[in-house]
Amino acid sequence: MKALVTNCTRNSGLTIMRALAQSGWHVHGADTRLFSLGLRSRYAAASYELLPPERDAFLPALLTLIERLRPDVLIPVRGTEQAVYARDALLAYTGCLLASPESYQILNDKLRLLEHCGAYGIAAPDVFEPAQARRRLQAAPGSRVVIKPRRDVGGGRGVRIIADPAVVDATYNEVAAAHGGALISDFIPGPVDNLRAVQLLFDADSRPIAFFVMRKLRIWPPRVGVTVAAVSTHETELLDGLIPLLQALKWQGPVDAEFKIDSRDGKARILEINPRFSGAVHFPIACGLNLPGLYGRAALGERLELARLPAYRAGLHYLEARRWLLALGAELREPGERRWVRLRRAWRTELGRPRVPSVNRLIDPAPMLGRLLLRAGAD
């Protein structure tokens, strides 16, 4: 069987390509950039295909590529939104798990999502207008609010944590102008390891066929960044409410739900649900849950079993070395505890535990070299 995966020069797309190839698929990759010297993963069936940036002619180019390659399954790791709005055209040529544009808009708009969560018993942070946020900060010295884009932009980009009421309006306007809209919500207190992420996969009938839960241990940049250290868990209570909400939306394909346990009352509050594969999709795959393989089988019409129990190992650790070192360095520069105490804690809870293999592998060196050349500006 043949698959086409976008975002192939980034970790998420590369990981999905490898998982499919190791399951017997012939995998083609496409992206909006290419590596120098024709470098590609050893798991790719052919040279990578170049696509234009999303805002230009991405979708027509993707459709043309699909007509030429005729893949049995498309996994649009990049260009998910464009694929959703062209789902009928895509499904005429290939198998794909794509939600309706209406459902996609609800998840992709963080304000609309939070409005839907209450009906399914999912705890959520309070939402404020700018004037309400100013009054909140003035009335409760030491409190904070979060100002972030209303749409999913990934990686914590555009997220600001504000304690000064005088800068609320300017920050809100800046984020809204940069990202097409902004949202102000209550800041949920608690350490980084109060953060949880749930990855879910739904088939074409909106049946949950896989899930994975992880507890975050370190993020980069601090407070609002991507996961650089985590541990797999079996906290299935986080699925309560989440699955009924997504089934009501008739969701198809992957989602990545982010929670934080509120240190004030112990409740897990939803922060956002990203309508795509997680950037940390490598973690569940390495724990034994082949999400891309399940996606491919479901997209071909196979009726898989419902995911009722965890199908992966708990207690395994994930660590992304380069950004983990940056995050640890930032923590060691903070005032407070002595450095050796922080180093010992990092070793005990993150570095010294059984870990899954890194995304970067010597058995597949070309992507590592390709990224190094990109950073060096060699392309």
N, C-alpha and C positions, 0 to 999 in steps of 0.2 A: 504494500500500500504506500501511496505517496502523500506527503504532507508538506505544506508551505507554512513557515513560521516567520513572522516579521519581528523586527528588533533583534536581529541575529548577532549584531556586534556588541550588544549589551549583555550583562550577566543573565537577566531573566530570559531573554530569547535563546541565548546559548544553552542554558540549563534545560529548557524545554526541548530544544533540538536534540541534545544528548539523550534525554530520557526517552524520546520517541525512537531514535536510532537504535538504542539498546533494547527496545521492544520489537525490533524488526522492521521499522518503517524506513522508507527512503525519504530523507528530509532535505528540503530546499530552504534556503534562508534568504531573506530580503531585508533591507534597511535603508535609511536615508543617508547613510554614509557607508563607505567601504574601507577595508584595511589596505595599507600599502602592499605592494608586491604580490597582490592577489592572495594574501593570507586568508585562510578560512579554517574552521574547525575540521578535524579529521572525521567528524560524524556527519558533515554536510555531503550530500550526494553530488553536488556540483558547485561551481563558483557562485558567490553571493550575487543577488540581483539588487541593483540600485533603484530606489524609489525617491521621488521628490519630497520635499518637506510637506507636512500635512496641509498647511494653509494654501499650498499651490495646487498642483495637479496630482496629489497623492492618490485619491480614489480612482480617477480614470486610469492612472498607471497601474494600480493594483488590479483592477478589473482586466486590463490588457494582459498583465502577467499571468493571471489565473486562466484566462482563455488560452494562453500559449502553453502553460505547464500542465493544465488540467489536473491539479492535485485532488486527491480523494477527500482531504480535509484541510481547512485553513484554520490556523490559530493566530488571530491578529493581536499579538502582544503589543504592537505599536499600531496606531490607527484604529483603535477599537471603536471610537465614536463614529468615525467615517463608515466603518463596516456596519454598525447598527443601522445607520440611516440608508444603507444600500443593501439591507439583508436579503430582500427578494431577488435582487440582481445577483448577489453572491451565491445564494442557495440554488440558483439555476445551474451553476457550474461546479459547486463543491459542497461538502458537508461542513457545517459550522454551527456552533451553539451561540446564538445571538438573541438578546432580549429585544423587546419592542422599543422603539424610540421613546415612548411615553415612560416606560419603566426605567430606561437608562437615564432620562432627564431627572427623575425623582432621586435616584441614587447619586447622580453627579452633581445635584444641587443640594448642598449640605443643609440649607435652611428647610427645604421641602422634606428632606429625609427626616430631620428631627421632628417635624410636625407629624409625620407618619408613625414615628416610633411609639408615641404615647398610647396609641390605640392597641398596641401589641404588648404592653407592659414592659417595654424596654426603657430603663431609666436613662435620662439624657440631661445634659447641662441646661441651665436657664439661658435664654436668648434675649439680647437687649438691643434696643435702638441706641444710637450714639448718646442721646440725652440721658437715657436710663443708665447707660454704662458710666457716664460722668457722675451721676448722683450716687450710684453704687460705690464708686471708688472714694467719693468725698465722704460718704456716711460711714464707711468701714475702712479706716486707715490700715494699710498692710494687705488689703485684698487686691486681687488682680482679675483682669479679663483677658480673653483671647480674641484677637482680631485676625481673621484668616480669609483666604479666597472662598467664595461660595462654591466654586467648581474644583474638581480634583486636578491638581497640578503636580502632585507627587513630591516625595522627598522633603516635606515640611517647608517647601518654598512659599514665601509670602506670609508665613505665620508669625505674628508678633504677640508677645505677652506684655501687657501694659499695666502699670500700677499708678501712673500719673494721670489724673483726670484731664489735665491741661492739654495732653497730646492725643486724646481719643479721636477728636474730629479729624485732625490732620492725618493721623495714621489710617483711620477708616477710609478717608478719601484717597489716600495713596494706594492702599491695597485694592480698593474698588477700581481705580483707574488702571492699575497694572494688570488686573486679572478679570475684569469684566463683572465685578460684583464682590461684596465683602459681607462677612457675617461676624457679629460680636456675640460671644458666649461666655458663661462663667468659667473661670479657671478651676479645674478639678485638682485639689491638692493631693500630694502623695509623691513618693519617690519613683524613679524610673521603673523599678521592678513591680510597680502597681499597674503597669501597662500590659495589656493582653492583645493579641491579634488572632483572629479566627479566619482561616482560609476555607472557603466552601466551594463546591462544584455541583451544579444542577444540570440535569439532562433536559432534553427538548420538551418534556412534560412537566418541568419544574419540580422534579423529584430530587432530593439531595442524595447524591451518590458518593460523596466524600467530604470529610471535614478534617481540619488540623488546627490545633490550638497551641500557641506558644506564649511564654512569659518573657517579656523583654528585660534584659539586664543592663544594656548600655546602648545609647543612640548617639549619632553624630550628624549634624552639630548638636550640642547639648540642648535638652528640653524640647526641641521640635524637629529632630532629624530622623534619619533612617535607622533601622535596626542594624547594629554591628555586633551584638552579642545577645543570645537568647537561649532558652531551654524549652524543650517540648513538654507539654502537659496534657492531662486528660480532664480538663475542667469543662466537662460537657454541659454544665449548667449555663454556660454562656450562649448555648444554642437556643435556650428557651426564649421564645418570642422572636428571635432572629429568623429561624426557619419559617415560621408562619408568615412573617412580614414579607419575606422574599417569595414565598409561594403565592401570596396574595397579589404580588406584582407580576406573577407568571415569569419569574426570572429564569434565564437559561445561561449556562456557562459559569465562569468563575467570579467570585467576589472576595474582597479582603476587608473584614470588619475590624475596626480598632476600638478598644475599650480602655477605660482607666478606672481602677477601683478607688473610689472616693475615700480618703482617709478620715473624713468627718463622720461617715455613717457605714462604711464598708460596702456600699453598693457599687456594682460595676456599671459605669455610665458609658453609653455609646458616644464615641467622638466622631466617627465617620464610617461610611461603607464605600470602599472604592470599587467601581464596577469593572474589575479587571483582575488578572493574575497579580499576586503580590510580587514586589521586587525581591522578596525572600522566598520565592517558590523553590529554590534549591533545597531549603531546609526540610520540608515534608518529603520531598523525593528522597533525600539522603536518609530520612527516618523510615523509609520503606513504603511510602505512599506515592505511587506514580500518578500524580494528577494529570500530566499531559497524556499518558497512555489511556487513562480513563476517559479523558476528553475525546480522544480520537475514536475510541470504541463507541461512545455515546453519540458522537456526531455522525457516525456511520449507521446509526439506528439500532444498535444493540441495547437491549433493555437490561441494565445492570441492577444489582441488588441495592436496596436502600441502605444508606449509611446510618446504622443505629448505634454501633459501638466503635470505639477508636480502632483504626486499622494501621497503627504505627506505634513505634516505641516512644514511651515517655522517658524523660530524664536525660535525653541526649542534648548536647550543647552545640550551638552554632556560633562561629566567631569569624568575622571578616577582618583579617589581620591589619591591613593598612589603616582603615578608618578606626578600628579599635584602638590602635596606638595613638592616633590623634585625639580620640575621646579620653583615653586614660591620661594623656599628657595634659589636657585641659583640666581634668579633675585634680591632678597633682599640683597644679598651679593655684588652685583655689585655697583660700584661708581656712583654718579650722584644724581638722585632724592632722596628725603628723604623717608625712609621706609614707613611711614604712607601714603604718596602719592601713592606709589606702591600698598600697601595693599588695599587702598580705590578703586583704579582702578581695581584691581583683583576682588574685591567684586562686583563692579558695572557692570563689563563686563562679568564675568565668574561665580562666585559663587552665586550671588544673583538673578540669572535669572531662569525662569521656565526650569527645567531639565528633561531629560528622566531618567528612573530608571537605576541603575547601573547594570553591567553584574553580579556582585556578589549579590546574593539574598538569604535571609534567608529561603525562601520557597524551595530552592534547595541548601542546605548547603554542600553536600559532595564534590563538586568540590573545594570550598574554602578550606575545610580541607585538601583535597588531595594536593593542591598546597602548603599549609603551611608545610605539612610533607615533600614534595619534597625539599623545601627551607631549611628545617632543617636537611636534609640528613637522614630522618627516613626510606626512602625506600632502 
